[in-house]
Amino acid sequence: MRAFSAILAKDLRVELRTLQSVPGMVLFAVTTFVLFRFGLDRTSLEGDLAAGVLLATVLFAAILAVNRLFVAERDQGGLDAIRLAPVDATSLLAAKATALVVYLLVLEAVTLPVFAVFFLDSWAALPPLMLVLVLADVGLAATGALISSLATGSRARDLLVPLVLLPLLVPLMIAAAGAAEPLLAAGGPEYGRVASWLAVLGLYDVVFLLVGYGVFDFVLED
Amino acid sequence: MDVPAVRLVGLWREFADRVVLQDVSVALPPGESLVVLGPNGAGKTTLLRILATLLRPSGGEASVLGCRLPREAWRARGRIGYVAHEPLLYRDLTVAENLRFHARLHGLQPAEAAEARIAELLERVGMAPRAGELARNLSAGMAQRVAVCRAVLHEPELLLLDEPHAHLDPEAGGLVEPLIAPGVARSRVTVTHDFRAGLAGGGRVLALGHGGSVAYEGPAEGLSTADAEAIYRETPR
């Protein structure tokens, strides 16, 4: 637990100091919403289209942070330093995934109101939508941190992360879109089918957290 | 009988189809010093990374502080201090923040004791006035001084030093030397290209030739400067 908190605090401190990831993610998301606004030529979106625009934007913004997640550890020797310490290696993965969740929550706190202003007639869907996004964030972070650790040693990292990560995230996106679509329905949120999709999201999160826990030691080996 | 600080028997390491270390055997009693010599590409850094538990041997036996590698690497971690080519410092953290981070990783408790230890080490290497400086702003020599502090912060039983005096001026070298000296409770493995100083320091010597084979293993007194020079002059295979 001490390694987890030390690594997480270090990552958040560095992000606050350098603003390397979150501002870029926010700018990317807002710009994408502007493009969708004019590209679709619509002042209002609902249902599956609204869910698709929101989740695809969050997903691609997240890729920016995933690409950078392990860069300092590789380039500045952090991986070696952490492996020399008497700590469980999975605390590194857990700290990185948690940092990514924090980045995503900040991203969504800023961009969800922008999304609502651009595309929604009512803000009633936002509170339940946040729950969907939090569950999606956990899955995205668990998978993203693992793939980032695998790809970070490669010179083709920027290409490798989306190529490997996006297919793995398809089930997550299907479940998140399935849960978000009725919440963004025309005429206000509908809750009938949401619970089952949330369960699928939760299951995805658990599976990929366990996969990360199981394989991360081998990822760190030479 | 004392458990050797380092014990290698027929150690072998390959990267893909390239052999980097072959049939390396050495035993280092606790509290003693081993100097590793050899020309560029002889496998000195690879050897140190294996001892640091950061690389797995491809063959042979390796044990550090009585722990078989790689199976018992987890038992050795936290008891080893490693000064690498790179200082292993985060560039966007200050000097003090970097050392606090490593103190937390190594479980230095309580926090006040860790702070006191950090302050003492920075004072001893002349870096106390730069404690609040971002690591990215340090010169290579200053970063090396902080790297030595990081390596000895948790008072390791075995120090692995890859060119510990790199980038250091004579005065700075004199400041860090007492921190990395071998002692009763500490063994030391040092990689150096300065074979004259290495041989003059006494202790044991492991000289690696091109291809990672052992050219000499034994007490420093048994290897003359001329023989050491010849090892460096050997044609790469």
Interface residues (C-beta under 8 A of the other chain):
Chain A: R2 A3 S5 A6 K10 R13 V14 R17 T18 A72 Q76 G77 G78 D80 A81 I82 R83 L84 A85 P86 V87 E221 D222
Chain B: A52 T53 L54 L55 R56 W74 R77 G78 R79 I80 Y82 A84 E86 P87 L88 L89 Y90 R91 D92 L93 E97 F101 H102 R104 L105 H106 G107 R150
